[in-house]
Amino acid sequence: MTDRETRTESIAAEDRARAGAWRLLARYLSAAPDADGLAFAAALKGDDSPLGRAISAFAAAAAATSPEEADDEYHALFIGVTRGEIVPHGSYYQTGFLNEKPLARLRADMARLGIAGNADEPDPEDHVAALCDMMGGLILGEYDAPPCASVAREFFQAHLDSWIGVFFRDLERAGAARLYAPLGAMGLALVDIERQAFAMSGGGQAVH
């Protein structure tokens, strides 16, 4: 077993759940779900927490959505003719433009943490799906950094905290969002969980 595998084995169940929630967001924000993706989402079960209720709502929406409807919705939300209703990039939310200084800072931290970009992916690394996937990987210790709270906290506060809650609120309220509205609610609930967890672990006051 490698050192990285040994680190991953020691991760607490609640941290695995957090990572799984980030990876769930990444999966459905990266592309429109096909029939298998919708079936997987429809089988999800949530509890009575805010995150759990959002998961249940997403499951119900997925059960009532066809692949064609999901594709149309994703296109309207994130792609459009010239651009979608929402621009899913951190640089845009922070500066109003794509490929600005926040992206350069993200790339520098990715290099420092051993997070490799996907050469086959046309979107810049600050796409919200990529950032959600990175959060899951940092929590699980999949990169060069160990799976400790301070590493994920610092990454979250540096690259997500100032804008991603606004993104998820926009997604929840978007005119084209049916399947994706409860995904926005899931994101908001997860961001709140992260802020509370990081505050308890010594991260100080979260930036809103």
N, C-alpha and C positions, 0 to 999 in steps of 0.2 A: 504494500500500500504506500502511495506517495505521501509526502508531507501535506500536500493540498488535500488529498482524500482524507487523511487523518484529521485535519482541521475541520473539514466538512462534517465528519462523523460526530463531532462534539457539539454541534449547533443545537440549541434548545428548540423544542417543538414550536414555541410561539414565534421564534425567529424564522423557522422554516415556513410557517404560515404567512408571515409578512412577505417573505421573498416570493412565495407562491402567488400572493395577491398582486405584487408588482409584475410578475411574469404573466399573469392572466391579463392585466391591462396591456402589457406590451404585445401580447399575441393579437388582440383584437384592434389595437390602434395601429398596427403595422400594415394591415391589409383587411379588406372585407372578408368575412368568414365564408367558406364554402359550406356545402351541406354537412360535412363532418364537423366543421367548426361550430355550426349552429346546433347540431345534435349534442356536442360536448357541452356547450353553454346551457342548453335547455335542461341538462341533467344536473346542473349545479344546485347545491342546497345551501341555503343561508340560515343563520340563527336570528335571534331577535335584536342583535346589536345593529347600529347604523350601517356598518359594513355588510353584515349578514342580510339585512333587509334589502340593501341595494343589489346584492348578489341574487337574491330571490327574484327581484324585479327584472334583472337582466335575464335570468333564466326564463321567466314568463315571456318577455319580449322576444327572446330567441326562438321559443317554441311557436310563436305566431308570425315569424318572419321567414320568407323564402330566400334562397341564395340570390336570386335576381333582385329582390327588394333590398337585401343587405348591400349588394354591390352598388345599386343606385344611391343608397343613403351614404355610403362611404365616399363615393365620388362627389356627391353634393356637399358633404361636410368638409372634405379635406383636399379635393382636387379641383373640381369645377372646370369651366371652360378656360378661364384665365387664372382663377384661384378659387378655392372652396370657401364656404362660409367661415371656416376657422383655419388659421395658419398654424400647423402643429409643430412649431419650432421655437426653441428657447430664445434665440437671438431676436426673433420677430417680437415676441412678447416683451422682451426687456428693452429693445431699442427701436422697434418699429421697422426694422430692416433685417433681411437675411444675411448670414455670413459675416456678422459683425464681431466685435471684440469678445463677447461672451462665448462664441464658438471657438475662438483661438485659446481662451483660457480653459475651456473644456478639453480641447485636444491636448493641451499641455498636461493636465491632470490625468487624462487617459494614459498618456505615455508614462507618467510617473507611477501609476498604479498597475501598469501592465495590461490595460484594456485595449485590445486590438480592434480597430475599425473593420467594417466589412467592405472589402474592395468591390464587391458586386452590388452594393447598395447605392443607388443614385442619390438618396437623400443625405444631407449633412448629418453629422453625428449628434446634433442637438435636436433631432426629431424626437418627439415625446415618447414614441415607442422604444427607441433606442435607449433613452434615458431611463425609462421604467425597467428595461431589461438589465441595464447596468446596475441599478439599485438592487435588483434581485441577486445579481452575481456578487455584488459587494457584501451583502448580508450573508451569503452562503460561502464566502471566501473563495470564489472561483478564479480570482485574479491573483496577482502577485501580493496584494495586500492581504493581511490576515482578516478573518471574519470577526472584527471587534467593532463595538458600537461607535467608537470615535471615528473610524474611517468612513463608515456609511453616513454618519452624522455630518462630518465635514463636507463630504461630497454633496449630500442633499442640500445643506445650507449654502454651499457655493454655487450650485448649478440648477437647483429646482425650487427651493423654498420661496424665492421672491416672486415667482410667476405661475408655478404649476397649479396652485389652487385656483387662480383666475382662469386658467385654461379649462380645468375640469368644470368650473361653474359655467363657463361659456358653453361647454359641450352639453351639460345638463339642460341648458336653456335654449339651445340652438333650434331654429325653426325646422330644420330638416331632420332633427334627431328623434327617432322612435326607438330603435334598437340601442342607439348610443346614449340616449339620455340617462338610463340607469347606470351605464358605464361611467358617465360623468359623476354620478352620485357615489359610485364605488371609489373613484379616484379621490373625491373630496373626503370621504370617510377614512381612506387610507392615509392621506396627507395629515389628517388630524391625529391619527394613531401615531404616525411617525413623529410629529411635533411633540406629543406627550411623552413618547418613549425617549426621545433624545433629550428632552428637558429633564427627565428623571435620571438619565445617565450622565448628567453633568454638562449638557450642551448649552445651558443658559436659555435666555429668552429667544423664542423662535421669531423669525422675521416674517411678517404678514404683508 
